[in-house]
Amino acid sequence: MWNKHFRILWLKIQVGKNTHWGLPFPIPMYIFQELLDCTSDLLTVICLFTPKSTQTVTSPSFGIYLVKELIDITMNLLDSLTQDEPYDLVDIKTANASVFIKIR
């Protein structure tokens, strides 16, 4: 299949009772992966010049090292989303609206 390694996050939102109108919005997953990869590389360089400080649990601020870890975790999450076959991530229907998020 031509799109086996080209995953798309397909977001479709329908509002109101009109089922013919909706907002389909395909987002290529590799864009997120490349953006996070570049951000992680930039944060790696910044971490070289930033002293590592200890953070307390009650501290409301967070450092650059925590942001880098969050970016790395998000990259791993996106990798795990794109490894399997196409599937429906979210399928919500109510009386007034519906939201579909599909990985294709």
Gaussian input, Z-matrix of N, CA and C with variables (Angstrom, degrees):
# hf/3-21g

backbone

0 1
 N
 C     1     B1
 C     2     B2     1     A1
 N     3     B3     2     A2     1     D1
 C     4     B4     3     A3     2     D2
 C     5     B5     4     A4     3     D3
 N     6     B6     5     A5     4     D4
 C     7     B7     6     A6     5     D5
 C     8     B8     7     A7     6     D6
 N     9     B9     8     A8     7     D7
 C    10    B10     9     A9     8     D8
 C    11    B11    10    A10     9     D9
 N    12    B12    11    A11    10    D10
 C    13    B13    12    A12    11    D11
 C    14    B14    13    A13    12    D12
 N    15    B15    14    A14    13    D13
 C    16    B16    15    A15    14    D14
 C    17    B17    16    A16    15    D15
 N    18    B18    17    A17    16    D16
 C    19    B19    18    A18    17    D17
 C    20    B20    19    A19    18    D18
 N    21    B21    20    A20    19    D19
 C    22    B22    21    A21    20    D20
 C    23    B23    22    A22    21    D21
 N    24    B24    23    A23    22    D22
 C    25    B25    24    A24    23    D23
 C    26    B26    25    A25    24    D24
 N    27    B27    26    A26    25    D25
 C    28    B28    27    A27    26    D26
 C    29    B29    28    A28    27    D27
 N    30    B30    29    A29    28    D28
 C    31    B31    30    A30    29    D29
 C    32    B32    31    A31    30    D30
 N    33    B33    32    A32    31    D31
 C    34    B34    33    A33    32    D32
 C    35    B35    34    A34    33    D33
 N    36    B36    35    A35    34    D34
 C    37    B37    36    A36    35    D35
 C    38    B38    37    A37    36    D36
 N    39    B39    38    A38    37    D37
 C    40    B40    39    A39    38    D38
 C    41    B41    40    A40    39    D39
 N    42    B42    41    A41    40    D40
 C    43    B43    42    A42    41    D41
 C    44    B44    43    A43    42    D42
 N    45    B45    44    A44    43    D43
 C    46    B46    45    A45    44    D44
 C    47    B47    46    A46    45    D45
 N    48    B48    47    A47    46    D46
 C    49    B49    48    A48    47    D47
 C    50    B50    49    A49    48    D48
 N    51    B51    50    A50    49    D49
 C    52    B52    51    A51    50    D50
 C    53    B53    52    A52    51    D51
 N    54    B54    53    A53    52    D52
 C    55    B55    54    A54    53    D53
 C    56    B56    55    A55    54    D54
 N    57    B57    56    A56    55    D55
 C    58    B58    57    A57    56    D56
 C    59    B59    58    A58    57    D57
 N    60    B60    59    A59    58    D58
 C    61    B61    60    A60    59    D59
 C    62    B62    61    A61    60    D60
 N    63    B63    62    A62    61    D61
 C    64    B64    63    A63    62    D62
 C    65    B65    64    A64    63    D63
 N    66    B66    65    A65    64    D64
 C    67    B67    66    A66    65    D65
 C    68    B68    67    A67    66    D66
 N    69    B69    68    A68    67    D67
 C    70    B70    69    A69    68    D68
 C    71    B71    70    A70    69    D69
 N    72    B72    71    A71    70    D70
 C    73    B73    72    A72    71    D71
 C    74    B74    73    A73    72    D72
 N    75    B75    74    A74    73    D73
 C    76    B76    75    A75    74    D74
 C    77    B77    76    A76    75    D75
 N    78    B78    77    A77    76    D76
 C    79    B79    78    A78    77    D77
 C    80    B80    79    A79    78    D78
 N    81    B81    80    A80    79    D79
 C    82    B82    81    A81    80    D80
 C    83    B83    82    A82    81    D81
 N    84    B84    83    A83    82    D82
 C    85    B85    84    A84    83    D83
 C    86    B86    85    A85    84    D84
 N    87    B87    86    A86    85    D85
 C    88    B88    87    A87    86    D86
 C    89    B89    88    A88    87    D87
 N    90    B90    89    A89    88    D88
 C    91    B91    90    A90    89    D89
 C    92    B92    91    A91    90    D90
 N    93    B93    92    A92    91    D91
 C    94    B94    93    A93    92    D92
 C    95    B95    94    A94    93    D93
 N    96    B96    95    A95    94    D94
 C    97    B97    96    A96    95    D95
 C    98    B98    97    A97    96    D96
 N    99    B99    98    A98    97    D97
 C   100   B100    99    A99    98    D98
 C   101   B101   100   A100    99    D99
 N   102   B102   101   A101   100   D100
 C   103   B103   102   A102   101   D101
 C   104   B104   103   A103   102   D102
 N   105   B105   104   A104   103   D103
 C   106   B106   105   A105   104   D104
 C   107   B107   106   A106   105   D105
 N   108   B108   107   A107   106   D106
 C   109   B109   108   A108   107   D107
 C   110   B110   109   A109   108   D108
 N   111   B111   110   A110   109   D109
 C   112   B112   111   A111   110   D110
 C   113   B113   112   A112   111   D111
 N   114   B114   113   A113   112   D112
 C   115   B115   114   A114   113   D113
 C   116   B116   115   A115   114   D114
 N   117   B117   116   A116   115   D115
 C   118   B118   117   A117   116   D116
 C   119   B119   118   A118   117   D117
 N   120   B120   119   A119   118   D118
 C   121   B121   120   A120   119   D119
 C   122   B122   121   A121   120   D120
 N   123   B123   122   A122   121   D121
 C   124   B124   123   A123   122   D122
 C   125   B125   124   A124   123   D123
 N   126   B126   125   A125   124   D124
 C   127   B127   126   A126   125   D125
 C   128   B128   127   A127   126   D126
 N   129   B129   128   A128   127   D127
 C   130   B130   129   A129   128   D128
 C   131   B131   130   A130   129   D129
 N   132   B132   131   A131   130   D130
 C   133   B133   132   A132   131   D131
 C   134   B134   133   A133   132   D132
 N   135   B135   134   A134   133   D133
 C   136   B136   135   A135   134   D134
 C   137   B137   136   A136   135   D135
 N   138   B138   137   A137   136   D136
 C   139   B139   138   A138   137   D137
 C   140   B140   139   A139   138   D138
 N   141   B141   140   A140   139   D139
 C   142   B142   141   A141   140   D140
 C   143   B143   142   A142   141   D141
 N   144   B144   143   A143   142   D142
 C   145   B145   144   A144   143   D143
 C   146   B146   145   A145   144   D144
 N   147   B147   146   A146   145   D145
 C   148   B148   147   A147   146   D146
 C   149   B149   148   A148   147   D147
 N   150   B150   149   A149   148   D148
 C   151   B151   150   A150   149   D149
 C   152   B152   151   A151   150   D150
 N   153   B153   152   A152   151   D151
 C   154   B154   153   A153   152   D152
 C   155   B155   154   A154   153   D153
 N   156   B156   155   A155   154   D154
 C   157   B157   156   A156   155   D155
 C   158   B158   157   A157   156   D156
 N   159   B159   158   A158   157   D157
 C   160   B160   159   A159   158   D158
 C   161   B161   160   A160   159   D159
 N   162   B162   161   A161   160   D160
 C   163   B163   162   A162   161   D161
 C   164   B164   163   A163   162   D162
 N   165   B165   164   A164   163   D163
 C   166   B166   165   A165   164   D164
 C   167   B167   166   A166   165   D165
 N   168   B168   167   A167   166   D166
 C   169   B169   168   A168   167   D167
 C   170   B170   169   A169   168   D168
 N   171   B171   170   A170   169   D169
 C   172   B172   171   A171   170   D170
 C   173   B173   172   A172   171   D171
 N   174   B174   173   A173   172   D172
 C   175   B175   174   A174   173   D173
 C   176   B176   175   A175   174   D174
 N   177   B177   176   A176   175   D175
 C   178   B178   177   A177   176   D176
 C   179   B179   178   A178   177   D177
 N   180   B180   179   A179   178   D178
 C   181   B181   180   A180   179   D179
 C   182   B182   181   A181   180   D180
 N   183   B183   182   A182   181   D181
 C   184   B184   183   A183   182   D182
 C   185   B185   184   A184   183   D183
 N   186   B186   185   A185   184   D184
 C   187   B187   186   A186   185   D185
 C   188   B188   187   A187   186   D186
 N   189   B189   188   A188   187   D187
 C   190   B190   189   A189   188   D188
 C   191   B191   190   A190   189   D189
 N   192   B192   191   A191   190   D190
 C   193   B193   192   A192   191   D191
 C   194   B194   193   A193   192   D192
 N   195   B195   194   A194   193   D193
 C   196   B196   195   A195   194   D194
 C   197   B197   196   A196   195   D195
 N   198   B198   197   A197   196   D196
 C   199   B199   198   A198   197   D197
 C   200   B200   199   A199   198   D198
 N   201   B201   200   A200   199   D199
 C   202   B202   201   A201   200   D200
 C   203   B203   202   A202   201   D201
 N   204   B204   203   A203   202   D202
 C   205   B205   204   A204   203   D203
 C   206   B206   205   A205   204   D204
 N   207   B207   206   A206   205   D205
 C   208   B208   207   A207   206   D206
 C   209   B209   208   A208   207   D207
 N   210   B210   209   A209   208   D208
 C   211   B211   210   A210   209   D209
 C   212   B212   211   A211   210   D210
 N   213   B213   212   A212   211   D211
 C   214   B214   213   A213   212   D212
 C   215   B215   214   A214   213   D213
 N   216   B216   215   A215   214   D214
 C   217   B217   216   A216   215   D215
 C   218   B218   217   A217   216   D216
 N   219   B219   218   A218   217   D217
 C   220   B220   219   A219   218   D218
 C   221   B221   220   A220   219   D219
 N   222   B222   221   A221   220   D220
 C   223   B223   222   A222   221   D221
 C   224   B224   223   A223   222   D222
 N   225   B225   224   A224   223   D223
 C   226   B226   225   A225   224   D224
 C   227   B227   226   A226   225   D225
 N   228   B228   227   A227   226   D226
 C   229   B229   228   A228   227   D227
 C   230   B230   229   A229   228   D228
 N   231   B231   230   A230   229   D229
 C   232   B232   231   A231   230   D230
 C   233   B233   232   A232   231   D231
 N   234   B234   233   A233   232   D232
 C   235   B235   234   A234   233   D233
 C   236   B236   235   A235   234   D234
 N   237   B237   236   A236   235   D235
 C   238   B238   237   A237   236   D236
 C   239   B239   238   A238   237   D237
 N   240   B240   239   A239   238   D238
 C   241   B241   240   A240   239   D239
 C   242   B242   241   A241   240   D240
 N   243   B243   242   A242   241   D241
 C   244   B244   243   A243   242   D242
 C   245   B245   244   A244   243   D243
 N   246   B246   245   A245   244   D244
 C   247   B247   246   A246   245   D245
 C   248   B248   247   A247   246   D246
 N   249   B249   248   A248   247   D247
 C   250   B250   249   A249   248   D248
 C   251   B251   250   A250   249   D249
 N   252   B252   251   A251   250   D250
 C   253   B253   252   A252   251   D251
 C   254   B254   253   A253   252   D252
 N   255   B255   254   A254   253   D253
 C   256   B256   255   A255   254   D254
 C   257   B257   256   A256   255   D255
 N   258   B258   257   A257   256   D256
 C   259   B259   258   A258   257   D257
 C   260   B260   259   A259   258   D258
 N   261   B261   260   A260   259   D259
 C   262   B262   261   A261   260   D260
 C   263   B263   262   A262   261   D261
 N   264   B264   263   A263   262   D262
 C   265   B265   264   A264   263   D263
 C   266   B266   265   A265   264   D264
 N   267   B267   266   A266   265   D265
 C   268   B268   267   A267   266   D266
 C   269   B269   268   A268   267   D267
 N   270   B270   269   A269   268   D268
 C   271   B271   270   A270   269   D269
 C   272   B272   271   A271   270   D270
 N   273   B273   272   A272   271   D271
 C   274   B274   273   A273   272   D272
 C   275   B275   274   A274   273   D273
 N   276   B276   275   A275   274   D274
 C   277   B277   276   A276   275   D275
 C   278   B278   277   A277   276   D276
 N   279   B279   278   A278   277   D277
 C   280   B280   279   A279   278   D278
 C   281   B281   280   A280   279   D279
 N   282   B282   281   A281   280   D280
 C   283   B283   282   A282   281   D281
 C   284   B284   283   A283   282   D282
 N   285   B285   284   A284   283   D283
 C   286   B286   285   A285   284   D284
 C   287   B287   286   A286   285   D285
 N   288   B288   287   A287   286   D286
 C   289   B289   288   A288   287   D287
 C   290   B290   289   A289   288   D288
 N   291   B291   290   A290   289   D289
 C   292   B292   291   A291   290   D290
 C   293   B293   292   A292   291   D291
 N   294   B294   293   A293   292   D292
 C   295   B295   294   A294   293   D293
 C   296   B296   295   A295   294   D294
 N   297   B297   296   A296   295   D295
 C   298   B298   297   A297   296   D296
 C   299   B299   298   A298   297   D297
 N   300   B300   299   A299   298   D298
 C   301   B301   300   A300   299   D299
 C   302   B302   301   A301   300   D300
 N   303   B303   302   A302   301   D301
 C   304   B304   303   A303   302   D302
 C   305   B305   304   A304   303   D303
 N   306   B306   305   A305   304   D304
 C   307   B307   306   A306   305   D305
 C   308   B308   307   A307   306   D306
 N   309   B309   308   A308   307   D307
 C   310   B310   309   A309   308   D308
 C   311   B311   310   A310   309   D309

   B1=1.4453
   B2=1.5266
   B3=1.3056
   B4=1.4642
   B5=1.5148
   B6=1.3262
   B7=1.4614
   B8=1.5262
   B9=1.3172
   B10=1.4531
   B11=1.5287
   B12=1.3021
   B13=1.4624
   B14=1.5259
   B15=1.3016
   B16=1.4579
   B17=1.5206
   B18=1.3087
   B19=1.4590
   B20=1.5228
   B21=1.3223
   B22=1.4613
   B23=1.5197
   B24=1.3199
   B25=1.4525
   B26=1.5196
   B27=1.3235
   B28=1.4518
   B29=1.5164
   B30=1.3293
   B31=1.4527
   B32=1.5132
   B33=1.3329
   B34=1.4600
   B35=1.5171
   B36=1.3246
   B37=1.4586
   B38=1.5201
   B39=1.3265
   B40=1.4590
   B41=1.5180
   B42=1.3241
   B43=1.4526
   B44=1.5181
   B45=1.3042
   B46=1.4550
   B47=1.5142
   B48=1.3188
   B49=1.4573
   B50=1.5143
   B51=1.3163
   B52=1.4594
   B53=1.5280
   B54=1.3250
   B55=1.4614
   B56=1.5193
   B57=1.3156
   B58=1.4613
   B59=1.5252
   B60=1.3184
   B61=1.4550
   B62=1.5161
   B63=1.2916
   B64=1.4597
   B65=1.5114
   B66=1.2744
   B67=1.4539
   B68=1.5238
   B69=1.3406
   B70=1.4675
   B71=1.5236
   B72=1.3077
   B73=1.4547
   B74=1.5232
   B75=1.3413
   B76=1.4663
   B77=1.5336
   B78=1.3138
   B79=1.4615
   B80=1.5280
   B81=1.3249
   B82=1.4691
   B83=1.5321
   B84=1.3183
   B85=1.4611
   B86=1.5272
   B87=1.3209
   B88=1.4648
   B89=1.5258
   B90=1.3299
   B91=1.4704
   B92=1.5264
   B93=1.3415
   B94=1.4617
   B95=1.5240
   B96=1.3302
   B97=1.4584
   B98=1.5251
   B99=1.3093
   B100=1.4686
   B101=1.5283
   B102=1.3277
   B103=1.4617
   B104=1.5276
   B105=1.3197
   B106=1.4611
   B107=1.5225
   B108=1.3150
   B109=1.4638
   B110=1.5297
   B111=1.3178
   B112=1.4754
   B113=1.5231
   B114=1.3296
   B115=1.4603
   B116=1.5254
   B117=1.3147
   B118=1.4621
   B119=1.5254
   B120=1.3188
   B121=1.4691
   B122=1.5234
   B123=1.3170
   B124=1.4604
   B125=1.5268
   B126=1.3307
   B127=1.4586
   B128=1.5282
   B129=1.3170
   B130=1.4663
   B131=1.5213
   B132=1.3215
   B133=1.4693
   B134=1.5246
   B135=1.3148
   B136=1.4653
   B137=1.5270
   B138=1.3392
   B139=1.4676
   B140=1.5244
   B141=1.3191
   B142=1.4608
   B143=1.5239
   B144=1.3248
   B145=1.4603
   B146=1.5267
   B147=1.3121
   B148=1.4555
   B149=1.5219
   B150=1.3335
   B151=1.4672
   B152=1.5300
   B153=1.3147
   B154=1.4630
   B155=1.5204
   B156=1.3171
   B157=1.4573
   B158=1.5230
   B159=1.3151
   B160=1.4596
   B161=1.5187
   B162=1.3090
   B163=1.4562
   B164=1.5262
   B165=1.3141
   B166=1.4559
   B167=1.5239
   B168=1.3052
   B169=1.4631
   B170=1.5228
   B171=1.3179
   B172=1.4578
   B173=1.5177
   B174=1.3092
   B175=1.4588
   B176=1.5292
   B177=1.3427
   B178=1.4673
   B179=1.5311
   B180=1.3124
   B181=1.4601
   B182=1.5224
   B183=1.3124
   B184=1.4579
   B185=1.5118
   B186=1.3070
   B187=1.4507
   B188=1.5099
   B189=1.3101
   B190=1.4573
   B191=1.5264
   B192=1.3277
   B193=1.4644
   B194=1.5286
   B195=1.3212
   B196=1.4625
   B197=1.5276
   B198=1.3154
   B199=1.4666
   B200=1.5252
   B201=1.3222
   B202=1.4672
   B203=1.5203
   B204=1.3181
   B205=1.4668
   B206=1.5293
   B207=1.3257
   B208=1.4673
   B209=1.5237
   B210=1.3200
   B211=1.4685
   B212=1.5234
   B213=1.3306
   B214=1.4674
   B215=1.5299
   B216=1.3217
   B217=1.4650
   B218=1.5229
   B219=1.3255
   B220=1.4624
   B221=1.5220
   B222=1.3214
   B223=1.4668
   B224=1.5243
   B225=1.3268
   B226=1.4652
   B227=1.5240
   B228=1.3220
   B229=1.4630
   B230=1.5259
   B231=1.3215
   B232=1.4651
   B233=1.5211
   B234=1.3215
   B235=1.4682
   B236=1.5231
   B237=1.3242
   B238=1.4648
   B239=1.5255
   B240=1.3287
   B241=1.4667
   B242=1.5176
   B243=1.3152
   B244=1.4618
   B245=1.5222
   B246=1.3162
   B247=1.4594
   B248=1.5202
   B249=1.2986
   B250=1.4579
   B251=1.5187
   B252=1.3120
   B253=1.4587
   B254=1.5296
   B255=1.3363
   B256=1.4668
   B257=1.5348
   B258=1.3152
   B259=1.4585
   B260=1.5204
   B261=1.3345
   B262=1.4591
   B263=1.5215
   B264=1.3198
   B265=1.4578
   B266=1.5273
   B267=1.3406
   B268=1.4648
   B269=1.5195
   B270=1.3252
   B271=1.4592
   B272=1.5240
   B273=1.3277
   B274=1.4598
   B275=1.5208
   B276=1.3292
   B277=1.4624
   B278=1.5199
   B279=1.3233
   B280=1.4562
   B281=1.5156
   B282=1.3197
   B283=1.4579
   B284=1.5254
   B285=1.3287
   B286=1.4621
   B287=1.5229
   B288=1.3030
   B289=1.4666
   B290=1.5220
   B291=1.3088
   B292=1.4656
   B293=1.5236
   B294=1.3182
   B295=1.4582
   B296=1.5247
   B297=1.3244
   B298=1.4596
   B299=1.5237
   B300=1.3081
   B301=1.4592
   B302=1.5196
   B303=1.3170
   B304=1.4577
   B305=1.5175
   B306=1.3093
   B307=1.4577
   B308=1.5174
   B309=1.3134
   B310=1.4758
   B311=1.4937
   A1=108.67
   A2=117.62
   A3=121.73
   A4=112.99
   A5=119.12
   A6=120.46
   A7=111.82
   A8=117.85
   A9=120.32
   A10=111.89
   A11=117.65
   A12=120.70
   A13=112.15
   A14=117.35
   A15=122.38
   A16=107.37
   A17=116.68
   A18=121.82
   A19=110.91
   A20=114.27
   A21=121.62
   A22=108.18
   A23=116.05
   A24=122.34
   A25=106.25
   A26=116.84
   A27=121.89
   A28=108.26
   A29=116.85
   A30=123.61
   A31=108.29
   A32=116.98
   A33=120.89
   A34=108.40
   A35=115.69
   A36=122.27
   A37=108.25
   A38=116.75
   A39=121.81
   A40=107.87
   A41=115.76
   A42=121.18
   A43=108.05
   A44=116.27
   A45=120.72
   A46=111.31
   A47=115.34
   A48=120.52
   A49=112.66
   A50=117.58
   A51=121.27
   A52=108.60
   A53=116.70
   A54=120.12
   A55=112.17
   A56=117.98
   A57=120.49
   A58=111.82
   A59=117.41
   A60=120.35
   A61=108.72
   A62=116.04
   A63=121.74
   A64=108.82
   A65=116.23
   A66=121.40
   A67=108.63
   A68=117.89
   A69=118.92
   A70=109.68
   A71=116.55
   A72=121.00
   A73=109.35
   A74=118.17
   A75=119.60
   A76=111.18
   A77=115.93
   A78=121.67
   A79=107.81
   A80=118.76
   A81=119.65
   A82=110.90
   A83=116.12
   A84=121.05
   A85=112.41
   A86=116.90
   A87=118.06
   A88=111.41
   A89=118.25
   A90=120.55
   A91=109.70
   A92=116.92
   A93=120.16
   A94=111.02
   A95=116.25
   A96=119.81
   A97=111.62
   A98=117.78
   A99=120.80
   A100=111.34
   A101=116.69
   A102=120.63
   A103=110.76
   A104=116.81
   A105=119.80
   A106=111.85
   A107=117.52
   A108=120.80
   A109=111.01
   A110=117.00
   A111=120.47
   A112=111.20
   A113=116.41
   A114=120.10
   A115=110.72
   A116=116.68
   A117=120.29
   A118=111.40
   A119=117.32
   A120=120.20
   A121=111.45
   A122=116.51
   A123=120.86
   A124=110.90
   A125=116.93
   A126=120.03
   A127=111.92
   A128=117.64
   A129=120.52
   A130=110.61
   A131=116.62
   A132=120.58
   A133=110.37
   A134=117.41
   A135=120.72
   A136=110.30
   A137=117.31
   A138=120.77
   A139=112.41
   A140=117.73
   A141=120.12
   A142=111.82
   A143=116.79
   A144=121.68
   A145=113.36
   A146=117.12
   A147=121.47
   A148=109.36
   A149=117.40
   A150=118.32
   A151=110.56
   A152=115.02
   A153=119.97
   A154=108.11
   A155=116.39
   A156=121.22
   A157=108.90
   A158=115.24
   A159=119.66
   A160=108.90
   A161=115.53
   A162=121.32
   A163=108.76
   A164=115.68
   A165=119.53
   A166=108.85
   A167=115.44
   A168=120.18
   A169=110.81
   A170=117.57
   A171=120.98
   A172=113.09
   A173=117.94
   A174=120.97
   A175=110.10
   A176=117.69
   A177=119.39
   A178=113.37
   A179=117.71
   A180=120.20
   A181=110.01
   A182=115.22
   A183=119.68
   A184=108.29
   A185=115.05
   A186=121.06
   A187=113.39
   A188=113.99
   A189=121.64
   A190=110.77
   A191=117.40
   A192=120.60
   A193=111.14
   A194=116.65
   A195=120.24
   A196=111.03
   A197=116.96
   A198=120.80
   A199=110.14
   A200=116.44
   A201=119.92
   A202=110.97
   A203=117.85
   A204=121.03
   A205=111.23
   A206=117.05
   A207=120.24
   A208=111.71
   A209=117.03
   A210=120.98
   A211=110.21
   A212=117.04
   A213=120.61
   A214=111.61
   A215=117.27
   A216=120.90
   A217=110.57
   A218=117.11
   A219=120.73
   A220=111.16
   A221=117.50
   A222=120.52
   A223=110.90
   A224=116.92
   A225=120.14
   A226=111.60
   A227=116.36
   A228=120.34
   A229=111.08
   A230=117.41
   A231=120.54
   A232=111.63
   A233=117.19
   A234=119.95
   A235=110.88
   A236=116.87
   A237=119.19
   A238=111.73
   A239=118.16
   A240=120.69
   A241=112.20
   A242=117.15
   A243=120.22
   A244=113.54
   A245=119.59
   A246=120.67
   A247=113.23
   A248=118.82
   A249=121.83
   A250=112.02
   A251=114.62
   A252=121.97
   A253=109.75
   A254=117.78
   A255=120.47
   A256=111.78
   A257=116.32
   A258=121.21
   A259=109.92
   A260=115.74
   A261=122.91
   A262=108.22
   A263=116.47
   A264=121.34
   A265=110.51
   A266=116.67
   A267=122.32
   A268=108.03
   A269=116.96
   A270=122.41
   A271=107.11
   A272=116.19
   A273=122.17
   A274=108.76
   A275=116.17
   A276=121.38
   A277=108.38
   A278=115.84
   A279=121.71
   A280=107.83
   A281=116.67
   A282=120.02
   A283=111.74
   A284=117.57
   A285=120.67
   A286=114.77
   A287=118.16
   A288=119.29
   A289=110.14
   A290=114.04
   A291=119.75
   A292=108.84
   A293=115.20
   A294=122.12
   A295=107.69
   A296=115.37
   A297=121.83
   A298=108.18
   A299=116.25
   A300=121.16
   A301=105.99
   A302=115.10
   A303=120.94
   A304=109.44
   A305=115.50
   A306=121.85
   A307=105.93
   A308=116.67
   A309=121.74
   A310=110.01
   D1=139.57
   D2=-173.69
   D3=-70.02
   D4=-24.96
   D5=-177.75
   D6=-105.66
   D7=25.20
   D8=-178.12
   D9=-62.90
   D10=-40.31
   D11=-179.52
   D12=-105.54
   D13=5.92
   D14=179.15
   D15=-113.23
   D16=84.97
   D17=-176.38
   D18=-82.59
   D19=144.04
   D20=-179.78
   D21=-125.88
   D22=133.08
   D23=171.33
   D24=-89.00
   D25=110.32
   D26=-175.57
   D27=-100.69
   D28=114.27
   D29=-178.34
   D30=-111.07
   D31=124.08
   D32=179.51
   D33=-131.39
   D34=125.48
   D35=-178.56
   D36=-121.63
   D37=128.36
   D38=174.90
   D39=-122.65
   D40=129.76
   D41=-179.16
   D42=-121.02
   D43=136.63
   D44=-179.79
   D45=89.42
   D46=-179.19
   D47=-176.83
   D48=-85.81
   D49=-7.43
   D50=179.22
   D51=-77.49
   D52=107.13
   D53=-178.33
   D54=-82.62
   D55=-8.22
   D56=179.62
   D57=-84.01
   D58=-18.99
   D59=179.25
   D60=-103.42
   D61=131.37
   D62=177.48
   D63=-158.37
   D64=169.24
   D65=179.28
   D66=-118.78
   D67=88.17
   D68=175.17
   D69=-79.61
   D70=135.64
   D71=-175.20
   D72=-139.73
   D73=98.30
   D74=177.98
   D75=-82.70
   D76=133.61
   D77=179.01
   D78=-124.69
   D79=116.01
   D80=177.27
   D81=-65.30
   D82=130.64
   D83=-176.73
   D84=-68.12
   D85=-27.95
   D86=-178.50
   D87=-66.19
   D88=-23.73
   D89=176.71
   D90=-64.61
   D91=-45.61
   D92=176.88
   D93=-62.43
   D94=-42.90
   D95=-178.01
   D96=-65.01
   D97=-41.94
   D98=178.79
   D99=-67.82
   D100=-40.40
   D101=178.52
   D102=-62.88
   D103=-44.99
   D104=179.00
   D105=-68.15
   D106=-35.20
   D107=178.03
   D108=-65.15
   D109=-43.85
   D110=177.94
   D111=-65.59
   D112=-39.82
   D113=178.49
   D114=-65.31
   D115=-39.52
   D116=177.86
   D117=-64.31
   D118=-40.82
   D119=176.96
   D120=-63.05
   D121=-42.13
   D122=178.40
   D123=-63.79
   D124=-42.23
   D125=179.33
   D126=-68.30
   D127=-30.18
   D128=175.83
   D129=-63.32
   D130=-42.28
   D131=177.90
   D132=-66.89
   D133=-41.26
   D134=179.32
   D135=-64.59
   D136=-37.77
   D137=-179.98
   D138=-65.13
   D139=-24.08
   D140=177.07
   D141=-65.33
   D142=-29.97
   D143=-176.61
   D144=-103.99
   D145=3.49
   D146=-178.33
   D147=-111.32
   D148=129.67
   D149=178.16
   D150=-70.53
   D151=142.35
   D152=179.15
   D153=-83.09
   D154=121.12
   D155=-178.52
   D156=-114.60
   D157=156.34
   D158=178.23
   D159=-83.16
   D160=137.11
   D161=179.25
   D162=-107.58
   D163=138.00
   D164=174.81
   D165=-91.58
   D166=159.68
   D167=-177.95
   D168=-68.01
   D169=-33.54
   D170=-176.93
   D171=-85.58
   D172=-2.11
   D173=-178.83
   D174=-72.55
   D175=127.49
   D176=-179.31
   D177=-76.98
   D178=-17.63
   D179=-179.20
   D180=-93.62
   D181=160.01
   D182=176.77
   D183=-136.11
   D184=152.05
   D185=-173.59
   D186=-94.42
   D187=179.98
   D188=-177.62
   D189=-69.23
   D190=-28.95
   D191=178.84
   D192=-67.79
   D193=-37.50
   D194=177.31
   D195=-67.38
   D196=-39.07
   D197=177.36
   D198=-63.01
   D199=-41.18
   D200=178.28
   D201=-63.55
   D202=-41.62
   D203=177.64
   D204=-64.02
   D205=-40.12
   D206=177.78
   D207=-64.38
   D208=-38.97
   D209=176.63
   D210=-63.82
   D211=-43.09
   D212=179.51
   D213=-64.52
   D214=-40.30
   D215=177.77
   D216=-65.04
   D217=-40.78
   D218=178.17
   D219=-65.02
   D220=-37.52
   D221=176.42
   D222=-63.37
   D223=-41.67
   D224=177.24
   D225=-64.80
   D226=-37.22
   D227=177.88
   D228=-64.59
   D229=-44.61
   D230=178.27
   D231=-64.98
   D232=-37.01
   D233=176.28
   D234=-62.39
   D235=-41.00
   D236=-179.93
   D237=-71.23
   D238=-28.61
   D239=177.20
   D240=-70.04
   D241=-30.80
   D242=-174.62
   D243=-97.04
   D244=0.06
   D245=-177.63
   D246=-78.09
   D247=-36.45
   D248=-173.29
   D249=-86.65
   D250=-175.22
   D251=177.56
   D252=-70.09
   D253=166.19
   D254=177.24
   D255=-59.20
   D256=142.22
   D257=-179.10
   D258=-155.66
   D259=167.98
   D260=176.65
   D261=-93.33
   D262=123.13
   D263=-179.50
   D264=-86.68
   D265=-45.81
   D266=179.58
   D267=-136.29
   D268=135.14
   D269=176.50
   D270=-143.33
   D271=94.26
   D272=-175.69
   D273=-117.72
   D274=127.27
   D275=176.72
   D276=-128.17
   D277=129.01
   D278=173.23
   D279=-125.97
   D280=-176.31
   D281=-179.39
   D282=-68.53
   D283=-31.42
   D284=-174.67
   D285=-107.38
   D286=-18.03
   D287=-175.19
   D288=-153.33
   D289=161.61
   D290=173.72
   D291=-144.89
   D292=145.50
   D293=-179.62
   D294=-132.51
   D295=128.56
   D296=176.94
   D297=-124.65
   D298=130.07
   D299=172.06
   D300=-126.35
   D301=117.60
   D302=-176.07
   D303=-124.12
   D304=144.57
   D305=172.68
   D306=-104.05
   D307=113.32
   D308=-178.30
   D309=-120.97

